[in-house]
Amino acid sequence: MTGDVVVIVDPYSSGVALAGPLRRAGAVTLAVTSVPEPAPYFHAAFRPDDFAATYSERVGVPALVDALSAWRPTAVVAGSESGVELADTLARALTPDRANAAGLDGARRHKGAMMRAFAAAGLPTIRSVTAGDAGTIRRWIADQGLEGQDLVMKPVLAAGSEGLTLLPGGAGLDEALATSLAFTSALGVRTREVIVQERLRGPEYAVDTFTADGRHTVTNVCRYHKVPNGAHFAVYESMDFLPFDAPDNAELIAHVHAGLDALGVRFGFAHTEIMATADGPRIIETGVRLPGGGLPRACALANGESGIDRLVSYLSGDAPIRADYELRRAVRAVYFIASRAGTVSNTDAYRRIGALPSCRYLKVGVSDGDHVEQTSHLLSTLTLGWALLAHRDAGQIERDHRTLRRYESEVLVDSTANRGEWT
């Protein structure tokens, strides 16, 4: 792929891993940063030295297109959620043969528009309403016969499960809406609307894909394990990589492919969260970008390649990209959880996790004396830390997982200013 020029919009989160493999394969990489600028902790990992040049959306899209055109780009991809819409716009202008369908940009980013696109394509969907006022939501609840049922609320443009709120029996609507409408996400977006949905139950999965020429290929299927933590009902505990032919995967994958078609995905990465309910699969949401949270690293460990590798192979003109994958070893991501906010100490207990037989990667995001928030969503989880366990013996992973939680229990959080308490 020597001579290829790849534009990466917002190379943050897992997107920081894109430039290296592309450059090693001979490509020139360009960075584009969108506006508004995300929170510092979201873009702190950005590495300008990985790029031949960096451009900002602040100059305006026409000027940005003119500047990038001089490089003759061969591909444009989003590095993180904040770059999805701008990447779509730039791809249509610069690389129209490798661009997603026009007219669906909003549906690839706005959670409410996304649900409407799925429904328009004939996919069964989660019952949902998008609104910025309680009256509209209450009328929808009555129309759907959902009075007294559990509901879920989230900002329509949030990422990483930020702002995800459970309304038990529908209670607390006004308070949750007021909190959401005062919320500015890690992506720098002020909430104007929320999506409220019926609460579904069933195992939850992530299906990650790479699409080229409208053909979707699956890089991994993972099963999430989430737990309640204080007032937060769906905190990430761990995630397992599954074999391609695991039970129920075929139905999930077919549903995801149909969802990608409904969103007009023709080129690039996607990360789809989907639940296997008693009534069949239901897509929770799709991020039309590289999966975050270190998933590409974990995917390569589990299956030998990630979506990044498939992008490099495609641009290099290698043999047709396989549609499936082969699980080479058991891999589990385990996420740290702080049960309360306070000042943390004895964080060396976290670092002992690195000596476990199956630990292949360890991120500890805090040191003694730091303030930690109660873990509430994926971004707060990743800020605290996580471990990647991998082994050909799945039993070793189970043993190390239990030991990891024992070590974690030795980390102290002083939430009272007078005494230390266990996390």
C-alpha positions in Angstrom: 0.0 0.0 0.0 3.0 2.3 -0.5 1.6 5.6 -1.6 -1.8 5.3 0.0 -2.9 8.3 2.0 -5.3 7.6 4.9 -7.2 10.3 6.7 -8.1 9.5 10.3 -10.7 11.7 11.9 -10.3 12.0 15.7 -7.6 9.4 16.3 -8.4 9.1 20.0 -9.4 6.1 22.1 -8.5 2.9 20.2 -8.0 5.2 17.1 -4.5 6.0 18.4 -3.6 2.4 17.2 -4.5 3.1 13.6 -1.6 5.1 12.3 1.2 2.8 13.3 0.2 -0.3 11.2 -0.8 1.9 8.3 2.6 3.6 8.3 4.5 0.4 8.7 2.7 -0.9 5.6 3.9 2.2 3.7 0.9 4.5 3.9 0.9 8.2 4.7 -1.4 9.1 7.6 -3.2 12.4 8.1 -5.1 13.4 11.3 -8.2 15.6 11.3 -9.6 16.8 14.6 -13.3 17.6 14.8 -15.2 20.2 16.8 -16.3 20.4 19.6 -13.1 19.1 21.2 -13.7 16.1 23.5 -12.8 16.2 27.2 -9.0 16.1 27.8 -9.0 12.6 29.2 -10.6 11.4 26.0 -8.1 12.8 23.5 -5.0 12.7 25.8 -3.6 9.7 24.0 -3.5 11.5 20.6 0.0 11.2 19.1 0.6 14.0 16.5 4.0 12.6 15.6 2.2 9.6 14.0 0.9 11.8 11.2 2.4 13.7 8.3 0.1 16.6 9.1 -2.8 17.4 11.4 -5.8 19.5 10.3 -8.7 20.9 12.3 -12.4 21.2 11.4 -12.2 24.8 12.8 -11.2 26.0 9.3 -14.5 24.9 7.9 -15.3 21.8 5.9 -14.8 23.4 2.4 -11.3 24.6 3.4 -10.6 21.3 5.0 -11.6 19.4 1.9 -9.4 21.7 -0.2 -6.3 21.1 2.0 -6.8 17.3 2.2 -7.4 17.0 -1.6 -3.8 18.0 -2.2 -2.7 14.8 -0.6 -5.0 12.6 -2.9 -6.4 10.4 0.0 -7.3 6.8 -0.7 -9.4 6.3 2.5 -11.0 8.2 5.3 -11.9 6.5 8.6 -13.2 7.6 12.0 -10.8 7.0 14.8 -13.5 7.4 17.5 -17.2 8.2 18.0 -16.7 12.0 17.9 -15.3 11.7 14.3 -18.1 9.7 12.7 -20.1 12.4 11.0 -17.1 14.4 9.8 -15.5 11.2 8.5 -18.6 10.5 6.5 -18.6 14.0 5.0 -15.0 14.0 4.1 -15.1 10.5 2.6 -17.9 11.5 0.2 -15.9 14.5 -0.9 -12.5 12.8 -1.1 -13.0 9.1 -1.6 -16.5 8.6 -2.9 -15.9 4.9 -3.8 -15.0 4.3 -0.2 -17.8 6.2 1.5 -21.0 5.4 3.4 -24.4 6.1 1.9 -25.5 9.7 1.8 -28.7 10.7 3.7 -28.0 8.5 6.7 -25.2 10.5 8.4 -27.5 11.4 11.3 -28.6 7.8 11.7 -25.0 6.6 12.1 -24.5 8.9 15.1 -27.9 9.9 16.6 -29.3 7.0 18.7 -32.9 8.0 17.9 -32.4 8.4 14.2 -30.6 5.1 14.3 -33.6 3.2 15.7 -35.8 4.8 13.1 -33.5 3.7 10.3 -33.6 0.1 11.6 -37.4 0.2 11.8 -37.6 1.6 8.3 -35.6 -1.3 7.0 -38.0 -3.7 8.6 -35.8 -4.8 11.5 -37.5 -5.5 14.9 -36.3 -2.7 17.2 -36.4 -1.6 20.8 -39.5 0.5 21.5 -38.1 4.0 21.8 -38.9 7.7 21.8 -36.6 10.7 21.3 -37.5 13.9 23.1 -36.3 16.9 25.1 -39.4 17.2 27.3 -41.2 15.0 29.8 -44.6 15.5 28.3 -43.6 13.8 25.0 -42.1 10.9 26.9 -45.1 10.4 29.1 -47.5 10.4 26.1 -45.3 7.8 24.5 -45.3 5.7 27.6 -49.1 5.7 27.7 -49.4 5.0 23.9 -47.1 2.0 24.2 -48.8 0.7 27.4 -45.5 0.9 29.3 -46.8 2.4 32.5 -45.1 0.8 35.5 -42.5 -0.8 33.3 -38.7 -0.4 33.6 -37.3 2.1 31.2 -33.8 3.2 30.1 -32.8 6.7 29.3 -29.6 8.0 27.6 -28.4 11.1 25.8 -28.8 10.6 22.0 -25.2 11.6 21.3 -23.3 10.2 24.2 -20.7 7.5 24.0 -19.2 4.8 26.3 -22.5 4.3 28.2 -22.3 7.9 29.6 -25.5 9.1 31.1 -27.2 5.7 30.9 -30.0 5.7 33.5 -32.5 3.1 34.7 -36.0 4.3 35.5 -37.4 1.4 37.7 -41.0 1.1 36.9 -40.7 4.4 35.0 -40.0 6.3 38.2 -37.7 9.3 38.4 -38.3 10.5 34.9 -38.3 14.2 35.7 -35.1 14.0 37.7 -33.3 11.9 35.2 -34.3 14.1 32.3 -33.2 17.3 34.1 -29.8 15.7 34.8 -29.4 14.5 31.2 -30.3 18.0 29.8 -27.6 19.6 32.0 -25.1 17.0 30.8 -22.1 17.6 28.5 -20.6 14.4 27.3 -16.9 13.4 27.1 -17.2 14.2 23.4 -17.9 17.8 24.3 -21.6 17.7 23.2 -24.3 19.3 25.3 -27.4 17.1 25.6 -30.5 18.5 23.9 -32.5 15.3 23.6 -32.6 11.9 25.2 -33.8 8.5 24.0 -36.1 6.6 26.3 -36.5 2.9 25.6 -38.2 -0.1 27.1 -35.8 -2.2 29.2 -35.0 -5.5 27.5 -33.4 -8.5 29.2 -31.1 -11.1 27.8 -27.4 -11.7 27.2 -25.6 -8.7 25.6 -23.0 -9.0 22.9 -20.7 -6.9 20.8 -20.2 -7.7 17.1 -17.3 -5.8 15.5 -17.0 -5.6 11.8 -14.9 -4.3 8.9 -16.8 -3.4 5.7 -15.3 -2.9 2.3 -17.2 -2.4 -1.0 -20.4 -2.9 1.0 -19.3 -6.4 2.1 -19.4 -6.9 5.9 -16.8 -9.1 7.6 -16.8 -10.0 11.3 -13.6 -9.6 13.3 -15.0 -10.7 16.7 -18.1 -11.5 18.7 -17.9 -10.8 22.5 -20.2 -11.4 25.3 -20.5 -8.6 28.0 -20.9 -9.2 31.7 -22.3 -6.2 33.5 -23.2 -5.6 37.2 -25.0 -3.0 39.3 -22.8 -0.6 41.2 -24.7 1.7 43.5 -27.2 3.6 41.6 -25.7 2.5 38.3 -27.3 -0.7 36.8 -25.0 -1.7 34.0 -21.4 -1.3 34.8 -18.9 -3.3 32.8 -17.4 -6.2 34.8 -15.8 -8.3 32.0 -16.0 -9.3 28.4 -15.3 -12.7 26.7 -14.3 -13.3 23.1 -16.4 -16.1 21.6 -15.7 -18.5 18.7 -17.3 -17.5 15.5 -19.6 -20.5 15.4 -20.7 -20.2 19.1 -24.4 -21.0 19.6 -26.7 -18.1 18.6 -23.9 -16.2 16.8 -25.3 -16.8 13.3 -28.6 -15.2 14.2 -26.8 -12.2 15.9 -24.4 -11.7 13.0 -27.2 -11.8 10.4 -29.1 -9.2 12.4 -26.0 -7.0 12.6 -25.4 -7.2 8.9 -29.0 -6.1 8.2 -28.5 -3.2 10.7 -25.3 -2.1 8.9 -27.2 -2.2 5.6 -30.0 -0.1 7.1 -27.4 2.5 8.2 -25.8 2.6 4.8 -22.4 1.3 5.9 -20.3 0.7 2.8 -16.8 1.1 4.1 -14.9 1.1 7.4 -15.3 -0.2 11.0 -18.4 -0.7 13.1 -19.1 -1.8 16.7 -22.6 -3.1 17.3 -24.0 -3.9 20.7 -26.9 -6.3 20.5 -29.0 -8.3 22.9 -30.4 -11.8 22.5 -33.9 -11.4 23.9 -36.7 -13.9 24.2 -38.2 -12.3 21.1 -35.0 -12.4 19.1 -32.0 -10.2 18.6 -32.4 -6.4 19.2 -29.6 -4.0 18.3 -28.9 -1.6 21.2 -26.8 0.7 19.1 -24.0 0.8 16.4 -20.9 2.9 16.5 -19.7 3.4 12.9 -16.0 3.5 14.0 -13.3 1.4 15.4 -14.4 -0.3 18.7 -13.0 1.5 21.8 -11.8 0.3 25.1 -8.7 -1.4 23.7 -10.8 -4.0 21.8 -8.5 -4.0 18.7 -5.6 -5.1 20.9 -7.7 -7.8 22.5 -9.1 -8.9 19.2 -5.7 -9.4 17.7 -4.7 -11.5 20.7 -7.8 -13.6 20.5 -8.1 -14.1 16.7 -4.7 -13.1 15.2 -6.0 -10.0 13.6 -8.3 -7.0 14.2 -10.3 -4.6 12.0 -7.1 -2.5 11.8 -5.3 -5.5 10.1 -8.2 -6.0 7.7 -8.1 -2.3 6.7 -4.3 -2.6 6.0 -4.9 -5.9 4.0 -7.7 -4.3 2.0 -5.7 -1.2 1.1 -2.7 -3.4 0.3 -4.7 -5.3 -2.3 -4.3 -8.6 -0.5 -6.5 -11.7 -1.2 -10.2 -11.2 -0.4 -10.7 -10.6 3.3 -12.3 -13.5 5.1 -15.9 -13.0 6.4 -15.3 -14.8 9.6 -12.5 -15.4 12.1 -10.8 -18.2 14.1 -10.6 -18.0 17.9 -7.0 -18.9 18.8 -7.1 -18.6 22.5 -9.5 -17.7 25.3 -9.4 -13.9 26.0 -11.2 -12.0 28.6 -11.1 -8.2 29.4 -11.7 -7.6 33.1 -12.6 -4.0 34.2 -11.8 -2.4 37.6 -14.8 -1.2 39.6 -14.8 1.5 42.3 -17.9 1.0 44.5 -17.7 4.5 45.9 -16.0 7.9 45.3 -13.0 9.0 47.3 -9.3 9.2 47.7 -7.6 6.0 46.6 -4.6 4.2 48.3 -2.8 0.9 48.2 -2.9 0.9 44.4 0.1 -1.4 44.3 -2.5 -4.1 44.7 -3.7 -3.4 41.2 -0.2 -3.7 39.9 0.2 -7.2 41.3 -2.4 -8.3 38.7 0.4 -8.0 36.1 2.1 -11.1 37.5 -0.9 -13.4 37.0 -0.1 -16.2 34.5 -2.8 -15.1 32.0 -2.3 -11.3 32.2 -1.2 -10.0 28.9 -1.9 -6.3 29.4 -2.6 -4.2 32.4 -3.6 -0.6 32.6 -3.7 1.1 36.0 -5.0 4.6 35.6 -4.7 5.8 39.2 -2.0 6.2 41.9 -2.1 6.6 45.6 -3.7 9.9 46.6 -5.8 10.3 43.4 -9.5 11.0 43.6 -11.7 8.3 42.0 -15.4 8.5 41.1 -17.8 5.7 41.7 -17.6 3.6 38.5 -20.7 4.4 36.5 -20.0 4.0 32.7 -17.4 2.6 30.4 -15.3 5.7 30.2 -15.0 5.9 34.0 -14.1 2.2 33.9 -11.3 2.7 31.4 -10.0 5.7 33.4 -9.7 3.5 36.5 -8.1 0.6 34.8 -8.5 -2.9 33.3 -6.6 -6.1 32.5 -6.5 -8.3 29.5 -6.3 -12.0 30.4 -5.4 -14.6 27.7 -4.5 -18.3 27.8 -5.1 -21.5 26.0 -6.4 -22.9 29.2 -9.8 -21.2 29.9 -9.6 -22.5 33.5 -6.4 -20.4 34.1 -8.4 -17.3 33.1 -11.2 -18.2 35.6 -8.6 -18.6 38.4 -6.8 -15.4 37.5 -10.1 -13.5 37.3 -11.0 -14.5 40.9 -7.5 -13.5 42.0 -7.8 -10.2 40.3 -10.9 -9.3 42.2 -9.2 -10.4 45.4 -6.3 -8.0 44.7 -8.8 -5.3 43.8 -10.5 -5.7 47.2 -7.2 -4.6 48.8 -7.3 -1.2 47.2 -8.7 1.4 49.6 -10.9 4.3 48.9 -11.3 7.0 51.7 -14.8 8.3 51.1 -15.2 9.9 54.6 -11.9 11.9 55.0 -11.6 10.1 58.4 -11.3 6.5 57.6 -10.3 4.2 54.7 -12.9 1.9 53.2 -12.6 -1.0 50.8 -13.6 -0.4 47.2 
